[in-house]
Amino acid sequence: MLIVAVILSLIFGAIGFIVTKSNAQYILSGYNTMSEQDRQSVDIDSYLRFFKQFHIVLALSLLGGVLLLSLVNNNWASIFMTVYPLVAYSYFSVRGMSFYKKSTRLMKVGIYLSVGLLVTIAAVLLISSYTDYKSSELTMDGQKLEIASPYGISLSGFYGISLSKEQIYRQKLVDKLPPIVYKSNGFAAGDYAKGHFKTKSGETILLFVNKKSSPFLLIESEKGDIYYNHDELDMQVLSQKLAQWLSTKL
C-alpha cells in the first residue's frame, strides 16, 4: 500500500510541474478545447499557480496521511488513499472555476455535475468500506457452504463462493498464505483480500482473509483452494464444525 501511495504522490506532484503556460493550450483539460477568444477570459497565470500548488499539496498530504494512518490502522490508510483525492479534486474543480472571468451556464453545469460524480463515488467507497474492511461470513446450511460479504452488497461483496459438500475434498488449518504475485479478480485493500489471486507457483486461489490474522482455514475443493479466516471467530472451532458438517455427507 505504501508503494502505491508513493507512486500516486509522484504522479500528482509531477502533474503540477508538467502543465505550464507554454503548453497549457495543448494539454490542460478544458482550456485546450477553447477558442482563442474564450482563452482571453481565463486568468491563466493565476490558475496555473493554483494548479501547481494544489497538486504539490495533494501529493505531500496524500503521502503523509497514508504514512501516519498506516501506523495506526492499515484499513484507515487504504480508505484515505482512495477517498481523499476524490474530495480534493471536487474542491479543485469548484475553486478553479473562479479563474474564468466569463464562465458560461453550460460550463458551470458541467463542473457541478463532475463534482457531484466525484462526491458520489467517494460516498459509495466510504459506505462500501463498512463491509469491505470486515471479514466475509462463512455459513453451512444443509448441503451447501457459502462465503459472502457481511450485510449484503459491497465492492468486495461481488467476490463470494457457494459449494456443495460433494465439491469439498478436505479442509485444514494453516499458519501462512502461499506467496501471492497479484490479484486476478478481487478486492485487496488494507489488511483484507477477497477474490481470485495468483500465487508464485502459478496457481489461482480464492482468498477471504485478513492477511494480518492467522491461522487460515484452507478448503481444498473442486473450484480450487480457498483460504478463509474471520476476525471474531476461533478458527480452530470453525474448522471442527466444518469437519463435523462434512462428515454428514449424503
N, C-alpha and C positions, 0 to 999 in steps of 0.2 A: 504493500500500500504506500509506503514512504517513497518508493521508486516512482510510482505513478504520480504522487504529489509533486515530486521534484520535476518530472517531465512536464506536467501541466503548468507548473510555475514558470519553467523556462519558456514554454510556448507563449504564455500570456505576457511575460516580460519582453520577449522578442517582438511580439506584435506591436508593443508600444514604441519600439525603435524602428521597425520596418517602414511604417507609414510616415512619409514626410510630405512637405508642401510640394515638392517636385514630382512626386509620384501619386499624390492623392487623387488626381483626376483619372488615374488608371486603376487603382486598386482599392480605394476607400469606398466601401459599400454605400450605395445611395448617392453619394457625391459623384461617383464615376458615371452615373446614368443621367445626370442633369445636363441641361443645355448650358452653354457658356453664360447666358443671361441669368439663369437661375443660380449659377455658382457665385455670381456677384453678390447675391443676397446672403451668402454664408460667411460668417466671421471665421474663416478657415484657420487663421493664425491662433486665435484663442481656442478654437475647437481642437486643434492638433496638440496644443499644450495640455488641455484637459484629457485628451485621448491618451497621451503618453503617461501622464501622472496616474490616470485611472488604472492602466494596465500594470504599471510598476507596483502600485499599492495592492492591486489584486494578486499579483504574483507573490509578493512578500507576505501578505496577510494569509493567503491560502496555505503556503508552506508552513508559516509559523503556527497557524491554527491547527493544522494536521499534526505537526510535531508535538505541540502542547497537549492536544486531546488524546493522542496515542499513548501518552504517558499515563493517562487516567483510564481510558476505555477505547479500544480499537474500533468498536462499533460506532461510537460517537464521532470519532475521527473520520470514518468512512462516510457517514451521513453528511457531515460538514463538507467534505471534499466534493460531494455531488450536488448538494443544495446551494451552498454559498455562491458559486459562480453564477447560478441562475438568478439569484436575488440581486447580486451585484450588477449583472447586465440589465436587469429591469431598471435599476436606478440609472445606469449609464444611458439607456435609451431615452428616458424622460428628461434627464439633465441635458443630454446632447441636443434636444430639440430647442433649447434656449439660444443656441448659437445660430439658428436660422432666423434671419430678420423677417422673412416673409414665408412663414410656414403655412401651407395650404390645408384646407379641411381634410382633403384626402390623405395628406401626409400625417396629420395628427391621428386620424383614424387608424392608419397603418401601424403607427408606433404604439398606440394604445392596445391594438389587437396583439401585436408581438409581445408587449409587456404582459398582457393577460395570459397569453400562451405560456410564457416563461413562469409566471406565478402559479399557473395551474399545474405545470409539470413539477415544480418544486413542492406543491401541496400534495400531489399524488405520491411523490417519493417519500415525503415525511409520513403520510398515512400508511403507506405500504411497509415502511420500516418498522411499524408496530408489530408486524408479523414476520417480516423478513429476518429480523435480528432476534428471532426466537426459535427454539427447537421445533422441528416438524413433529407431528404426532403419529405414533405407530399404534394401530388398532388391529385386533384379531377378532373377527366376527364370523362365526360359523366355519365355513371352509375358505374364508378369504382374509388375507393380510393386506392392510393398506398403510401407506405412508403419505401424509399430506400436510400442507401448511396449516397451522392453527388459525382459527377464526375465519376460515374461508379464503377468498381470493386475495392474492398479493403478487408482487413481482416474482417471488420465489414460489408462490403457490401453483404456478404452472408446471413446477417440477415435482411430480409425485409418482407413485407406482402402486399397482394392485397385483397381488399374486395369489394364486390358489395354493392349497397345501401341496398338491402334486407338483407344482413348479419349483418348490423349495427343496434343495438337496440336503443341505446341512447348515448349521449355524454354530458360531463360537465367538468368544470374546478375544480381541487382540489389543495390544497396547499401542500400536502405531498404525498410521495410514501408510499405504505404499507411496513412494515418491511421485508427486504429481507434476506433469510437464505443463499442461494447460487445460482450461475448461473448454469442452467442445460444444456444450449446450447447457449452460447452467448459470447459477447465481453465486457469486463469490465476492463477499464484502465483509469487512470487519473480521470477526472470528468465525463466520459461518460460510459453509459451502454446501450448495444444494443443486443437484442435477448431474449431468454427464461430464466426466472428466477423463482425460487421457493420462495414463501412467507412463513412467520412464520405460517400462518394458513393452509399451505399445498397446496395452490392454485398456479397453474402455470400461469404466466402473461408474456406479451411481453413489453419490455422497449425499447424506442428510446429517451433517455433523457440525458441531462446534469444534473447530480444529485445536483449540487450546484445552479441551477436556477429554480425558481418556478414563476407562477403556472404551473401545468401539465395538459394537456388535457387527460382526461380519456374517451376512446372509448370502450363502452361495446358492444361486438359483438358475433357472432356465434362461432368465433375462440378464444374467451376468452377476458379478459380485456387487453386493450392496453394503455400504458401511453406514451405520446409524448410531447416534447417541442422543441423549436428552439431558439438558442442564439440571432438571429437577428429579430425575429418576435414578434409582440404583440399578445400574446396568447388569449387575450380577443377578438380581432378582428378575429383571426383564428377560434375561437370557434363559433363566429357569422356566419362566412362564411360557416362553416361546417353545422351548423343548417339550414341555408338557402338552402344549397345543398341537405341536407337530406329531406327537406320539399317538394322537387320537385320529390319525388318518383313516378315511373310509376306504 
